[in-house]
Amino acid sequence: MTSLSVLGVGKIGGEVAFLSAMSGLFDEMIIYDAATSFLNSQVLDLLHTGIDIKITTDPRQVKHTDICVFSAGLPRNEAVKTRADLLQANLPVATECSSALRNFGGVLITVTNPMDANNYYLCRKIGLEPRQCIGFGGQLDSARFGLQLTRHGIAGTPVVLGEHGEHQVPVFSTLGCEVAQPVRDEILSNLRCASMEVIKGKGGTVFGPAYHILELIRAVAEDRRAVIPCSCVLNGEYGLDRCSLGVPALIGRSGILGIEEWKLDEREENEFKSAGTFVRDLCRTITV
């Protein structure tokens, strides 16, 4: 029996729960939200699909699940300039949810922003192994990067590393062609405001994040051993530690099986180090 838990089932968490139920990957799902009436409505809505899956709401059972998605907390809105600005609002939520993950033996996927800082915090707070803690964001940023490349007529596999935020690092050096610096700057600028375009139009992102979160869940549940850009708690990789940052990671059943250290060009390397400094400074403000 394979089980999934989702902590926080609002717009993104609720969609992830629905897609996961549809996927056929799980026999049991535990969903939890601090808003009890809303939670009960989400459960009933899922049951009305007729999908054959056991759904419960007991947070005490979360630690027994194979995969847990942490998506609780305040989402970004038009008034929130950057994801990092959500730290103080969402840190208490992460602290509350950490109690449900004591002695957790599965794989934790952190979605709540600022994702990198929250992933690092939960790893340290709960006492998990770094391999168990995967921060979501790199896949979504990479998909947005791919759209930008297509619009500029540039071929290649899009990958974004670094912070899931203002300090993201689109990797141009692996595309196999030269991209002029003004074009790089334009693309980066567009990437930084990509989510806000959606937020202004419909109040929040849903489809993009939920789709890629499900793909990350699949990579774990099916032991795909695929290289995916995601946030990992670093211990010397890329010359960084004491932070969680987006890197190319081999993902499988037990979580992070390994981290690939790519050769970046000089500009990308500097941008990556800046991302590491920013996130590490953010993590230093957190008391574990």
Secondary structure as GFF3:
##gff-version 3
##sequence-region A 1 288
A	DSSP	beta_strand	3	7	.	.	.	ID=ss1
A	DSSP	alpha_helix	11	23	.	.	.	ID=ss2
A	DSSP	beta_strand	28	32	.	.	.	ID=ss3
A	DSSP	alpha_helix	36	47	.	.	.	ID=ss4
A	DSSP	beta_strand	54	56	.	.	.	ID=ss5
A	DSSP	three_ten_helix	59	64	.	.	.	ID=ss6
A	DSSP	beta_strand	67	70	.	.	.	ID=ss7
A	DSSP	three_ten_helix	83	86	.	.	.	ID=ss8
A	DSSP	alpha_helix	87	98	.	.	.	ID=ss9
A	DSSP	three_ten_helix	99	101	.	.	.	ID=ss10
A	DSSP	beta_strand	107	110	.	.	.	ID=ss11
A	DSSP	alpha_helix	115	126	.	.	.	ID=ss12
A	DSSP	three_ten_helix	130	132	.	.	.	ID=ss13
A	DSSP	beta_strand	133	135	.	.	.	ID=ss14
A	DSSP	alpha_helix	138	151	.	.	.	ID=ss15
A	DSSP	beta_strand	160	162	.	.	.	ID=ss16
A	DSSP	beta_strand	168	170	.	.	.	ID=ss17
A	DSSP	alpha_helix	181	192	.	.	.	ID=ss18
A	DSSP	alpha_helix	194	202	.	.	.	ID=ss19
A	DSSP	alpha_helix	207	221	.	.	.	ID=ss20
A	DSSP	beta_strand	226	235	.	.	.	ID=ss21
A	DSSP	three_ten_helix	237	239	.	.	.	ID=ss22
A	DSSP	beta_strand	241	252	.	.	.	ID=ss23
A	DSSP	beta_strand	255	259	.	.	.	ID=ss24
A	DSSP	alpha_helix	266	284	.	.	.	ID=ss25
###
